[in-house]
């Protein structure tokens, strides 16, 4: 690989000094291209960004190389980078069609302020033939890595597509193949819209080959978004075009993505423990009584949909479907209890306790129906939610990435509201049970009262034991980790 990559590359110090009239431009993908001196070309991205490319040396940089001094700095850094790549043997992973990407950031002075100078912050190869990114160490600042067909690789293709008007190693064909695979993870509505745009661009490209960069950019963008969803870093995408330092958005999102990936590795799984302010802990205790602890199930399910600063879209949709089914069943049961309480209240000679308990049961049933209908109405569309809508829902209180003293603020607060239909239904059942038990005991003679008390006591005891047994069972299941499951041997 190394010989094929270096074949034909001129020495950086002997790069030809060719002058061009920079007022003469041509276009690739409907954006202007400005030839510069020294073999450099300035490309304008379709999003308005600018980067520079040296076709002979195959170097990409966002640093302004309009001046000869800046060109020399970039070429020197490029030579050092190539030398270190050869020294550590990483050059064998670099394909013959690869581009070297050099990224610069403002350097900091001893006082911690930007001094106006730029320093090389990141250097890597983008290899098109095998869709890989090769990172090499520079003075121990980075780890060696070779990644194939990842979020990071397609981010680079999306950032630097404008010089790919002449396909190398089938960049467009590879992007097209990955595109059709990636969209299978989207919803039907999203697939329909994405394919519609793709077909429009393809029709234009067939009659105008200069649209190749735009088509590659679109394919890379869709693939990158799907990869982000799969890798749990989709919310980082929002930072891509919001970096204040012009020309360094790619490096910023790369650093943010690395931070998120490290967070995923450290956590391993979604945290469902509650820690933080005393207000949150107090609210948890209070609502555990009012909601009969039904909110804990919703809290845990919402927490499992969160991955670092993003959302597991597939898990989120699954949770929404389950909650909709629960609320629908609760509404049916609450309707039955409303009818049962109306019939019970029509019985003559009810005592004040019996009537009060039955009325309370009817009221709780109506609350369950009302809140259940409200939740069902507002959550139907969430079954087909995209990544952004899911993130807005899961991080409703703090916002995406806006974690405070407790990571569980959003799941805890939202679980209080989501549990209202089920909790109200349980209170309705409890109140109706009290009314029915009081009617049975107070409306019979002494012998029948003893029998009913025994029956009610036995039934209550069995119910409590069953609830305790299921609680221990579920607690035991949740305590088994994924690693423990892999060590289980099935015996026939």
N, C-alpha and C positions, 0 to 999 in steps of 0.2 A: 504493500500500500504506500509506503513512504516514497519509493522511487517514482511511482505513478503520480503521486501528489506533487512532488517537487519538479517533475519533468516540465520543462518549458517555462518555469518561473524565473524571471530575471532577478538579479541581485537587487536588494532594496536600494542600495546606495547608487546603483547605476540605472535606476528607473528613468525612462525617457522623459525629457522635459518638452512636451508637445503643447503648444499654445493654441487656444481656440477662441473664437469670438463668442463670448458668453451671452451675447444678445440673440444669437441664433439658437433656437430651441426646436426640438421635435417632441412628439408625445408618445407615451406608452400608457395605455389604460386611461386615456383622456386627461392625463396630467403632464405638465411640462418636464422636460429633461434638459439639464444644463451641463454641457461638456466644460470641464475645467482643465487647468494646466496639470502637467505631471501624470496624465492618464486617468485622472479622477473624473467622476461624473456625479452630479447632484440630482437625486431623484426626489420628486415630491409625491408623498403617499396620498392616496385618495382621501384620507382623513385630514390632510393638511400638514402632516408631519414631514420632516426632511431627513434624509440620510445620504451618505456618500459611499460610492462604490468604485473600486479600482478593478477593472475587468482583467488586466494581466496578472495582478497579484492575488486577485480574488479576496479582497479585503472589504469589509463593511464596517462603517463607523458612523456615529451620529455627531461626532466632533466636526466642527466647521473646518474644512481643509482648503478653503479658498486661497489662503495665503501659503506661500512656500514654507515658511517656518513651521506651521502646523502640520503640513504634509511630512516634513522631515521627522517631526516628533512621532507621528503615527507610524511611519515606516520603521523607525528605530524600535518602537515598542513591538511592532510586528515581527521584526527580525529576532528580538529577544524571546518573544513568545514561541516562534518556530524552533529556536534553538533549545529552549526548555522542553518543548514537546518531543524533540528528537532525543534529548538526553535521558528523559525518563521512559522512553519506549512507547509513549502513547501514540506516536505517529502511525503505528501499525493499524490503529482503529480508524484513522482518517481516510476517507475515500477520495478518489481522484477528482471528484467534482465538488469537493467541500469548499465552503466559504469560511474565512476566519472573521469573527466578529469581535471588535474592540470597543469597549464601552468606557466612557470617562465620566467622572463626577468631580464637582468642585472640591479642592483639597481644603483641609482645615488647618488653621494656624495653631500655634501653641496655646493661644487664648481661647481656642474652641470656635473661632469665627471663620467664615469662608474668606480666603485671601484672594479670590478671583482667578487662581490658577486651576487647571484641570489635571487630574491624575488618573491613570489607568485603573479602573475599578473591577473590570471583569473581562475575561477573554476566553473564547471557546470556538469550536468548529461546528458548523451546521452541515451535516452530510446528507445530501439529497438522495443518493441512490439507495440507501438503506434506512432513510428517515430517522437519523440518529443525531444526538447532540453529544459532542465529546468535550469534556471539561478537563483541563490540565492544571496542575498546581503552579502558582506563581509565588515564590517566597513563602510557601506554607499558608497562603491566605485561603486556599480553596481545596476541596477534596477532589481526587480523581474520580471521574464518573463517565460512563457511557450509557446513554439512555436511548431506547428505540421507541418510536411511535408514542411519545408521551405528550402530556399537556404542554410542557416546556418547549418541545420541538415545534409543535404547531403554533405556539405563540410566536416563535421566531419567524416562521413562515408568514404569519399574519402581519408581523411588524415590517418585514423586508421582502415584499413580493415584487416591487416595481422593476427590478433588474432581471426578473425571470421571464422576460418576454420571449427569449429563446430557451426552450425547454432543455434541461440538462438531466439526463438519466430518468426521464419520464416523470418530472415533478408533478405535472398536471394529471397524468394517468394514475399515479400513486395516490394523490389527493382525492381523486374521484372515487377510487376503490374504497379508501378509508371513509369517505363521506357517506357512501351508501351503507356501510356497516354502522357508522356512528348514529345515523338518524333512526335506527331501529329502537333506540332507547328513548325517543321522544314520543309525545302523545300523538294521536291521529291528526288532531287539528294542527299541531306544530309541523308534523311531517308534510301535510298538504301545503302549508304556506312555504316551507323551506324548499320543497321540490318545485313549487311554482316559480319562485325567484330563480332557482338554479336553471330551470328550462328557459326562462327569459334571457339570462346571461349566456347560456349555451347557444341559443339562436343568434344572438348578436356576435358571439365569438366565431361562429362558423363563417360569417361573412366579413369579419374584421379581426384578424389574428392579433392586432395590437391590444386587444382586450384580454389577452392571456393573463397579465398580472391581476386584473380585477377578478377574473374567474378563480384563479388560485387563491387570492385573498379571501373570497367568499367561502370557498370550500374549507380553507384553513380555519376561518372564524367559527364555522359550525362545528368542525371537529374539535377545536379547542374548547368550545363551550360544553360539549358533551364530555370530553375528557375531564373538564373541571368538575362537572357534576359527579362523575365516577370517582375522582380523586378527592372529593370533598373540599375543593378550594374555589368554588364558583363565585363566592362573594368577593374574592380578591379581584375579580375581573373589573369591578366597579372602580378600582383605583387606577386602572390602566391609562385612562385619559384625563386623570385629575391631578397628575404630578405637577408641581409648580415649576420644577427645573426642566426647562425645555430640552427635549432630546434624550431624556434619561428615564422615560416612563417604563421602558422594558426592564431596566435594571431594578427599578423600584418594585415592580410586580414580581420579578424573580426572587428578590429578597423576601417579599411578603409571602410568596408561595412556599419558600423554604421554611419560613417560620411556622406556617400553618401545618406543613407536613411534619415538622418536628413535634408540634403540639399533638398531632394525631398519633404519632408513634409513642409519645409519653403517656397519653391518656389511655390508649388502647381501646377504650369503649366509653360510651356516654356516661357521664356522671349523673347520678340521681340523688346524691346526698344534698342536704340543705345546710348551708353555712352562710354566715353573713351578719346582717344587722339584727338587733333584737326585735325590731318591728316585724321582720319577716318570720322570725321564730314564734313570736306571740301570735301572729295571724295564723300560722300553721296549727298551733295548739287549739285556738278558738274554732277555726273552721273544721278541725278534726271532729269536734263535738257536734257542731251544727250540721255538717254534711255527712256525719257517720263514717268518716274516713274514706268515703267513696272517691274523693278527689285524688287520692294517692295513685290510683290506677291511671288516671288521665295524666298526672304529672310524670309518671315513669314513662308512659308511651310517648309523650311529647319530648321528653329528654332523650329518648333513643333515636329520635329523628334528627337530632343535632349532631353534626360532625365538625369539630373545631369551630370555625366561624361560619359554617355553611349548613346545608340541609341535605339529608339523604332523601332525594325526591321520591324514590320508589317506596321507602318506608313511610314517608309522610302521607302519600296517597293511600297506602294500606291502612294507616291509622285512621284517616278520615272516613274510609269506608266502614270500618268497624264501629266508629262512634255513631255514624248515621244509622247503622243497623240497631245499635243499642237504643238510641233515642226513638226510633220508630217503634220498637217493641215496648218501650216504656210508655209511649203515648197510647198504644192499644190497651195496655194493662191499666193505665190511669183512667181511661174512658170506662172500663169495666167497673172500676172502684167507684166512680161517680154514680153510675147506675145502681151499684150495690148499696151505697150510702143513702141514696134517695129512697130506695125500697125499704131500707132499715128504718129510716126516719118516719115512714108511714105506719110502722107498727105502733099500736096503742099502748098506753101506760108505760112509756119509757121514763126512766129516772133522769135527773139532771146530768149525772155523770155519763150515762149512756148516750144521751143526746149530744152533749158537748164533745165527746170523743168522736162520734160519727160526723158531726159538723167539721171538726178539725181534719178528719180524714178526707172529707169532700173538698175542703179548701186546699189541702196539700195536693190532692189529685189534680185540681184545676191549675195550680201552680206548675205541676209537672207537665201537664198538657201544653200550657202556654209557653213555658221555657223550652220544652222539647220542640214544638213547632218553630219557634224562633231559631233555635240552633240548626234544625234541619233545613230551614229556608236559607240560612246564611252559609251553610257548609256544603250544599249540593255542588256548587261550582268548584269547590276546592279539590274534588276528585280529579279534575283535569288541570290542576294548578301547574304552572311552570316553576322554574327554579326561583325566580324573583318573588313571585306571589307566595310561595312556600316559605321563603326566608322572612318576608314581611310578617307572615302569620306567626311563625315560631319565635321570632325576635320582636314581637309587637311592642313590648314595654321598653326594652333597652336599645333596640335597633341592632342591625347586623354589626357584629364586631364591637358593640358598645357595652362590654361587660364591666360590671362594677365590682362591689365587694363580694357578690354572690353570683355564680353562673346560673343559679336556679331561679332567679327572680321571675323570668318569663314563664317557665312551666308551672311554677307555684301559683302565681297570680291567675293565669289563664285556667288552671285546673279548678279553681274555686267556682268560676262561672260555668265551665263545662259540666261539672258534676251536679248542678242544680236539678235537672230533670230526674236523674236517678235517685238523688238524695231525697227529693220531695216525694217520690214514689215510695221509698222505704218508710218515710215518716207517715205517709198515708196508710200503708200496710200496718204499721205499728199502732196507729190510732184506731183503725178499724178493728184490730185484734183486741185492743182494750175495750172498745165498745161491745164487741161480741162476747168477750169473756165476762164482762160485767153483767150483760143481759142473761147469760147462761147461769151465772152464780146467783144473782139477785132475783131471778125469776123462777127458781125451783125451790122444792122443799129441802129439809135438812139432809135427807139421804141422797137425793140427787146432787145437792151441792157438794157433798164429799166426793162423789164419783167424778164430777166435773173438775174439781180442784186437782184430783189425782191425775186425770187425763191431761189437763193443761200443764201441770208440773212435769209430767213425763215428756210431753211434746216439747216443752221449752228446754228441758235438759238435753234431749236428743239433738235438738236444733243447735244448741250452743256447742255441744261436743263435735257435731259435724262441721260447724263453722271453724272451730279451733283446729280440727284435723286438717281441713283444707288449707287453713292459714299456714300450718307447719309444712304441709306438702309444697305449697307454692314458694314458701321461703327457702325450702331445701332445693327446689329446682333453680331458683334465681341465684343461689349461692354457688352453683356449679359453673365454673368458667369454661370457656371454649377450649382451653388447653387441657382441662381435665377430661372433656368429652373425647378428645382425640386419643386419650390413653385407655378408653373403655374397650374391652375386647368382647365381642359377641360370641357366645358359646352355644352350640346346637346340642 
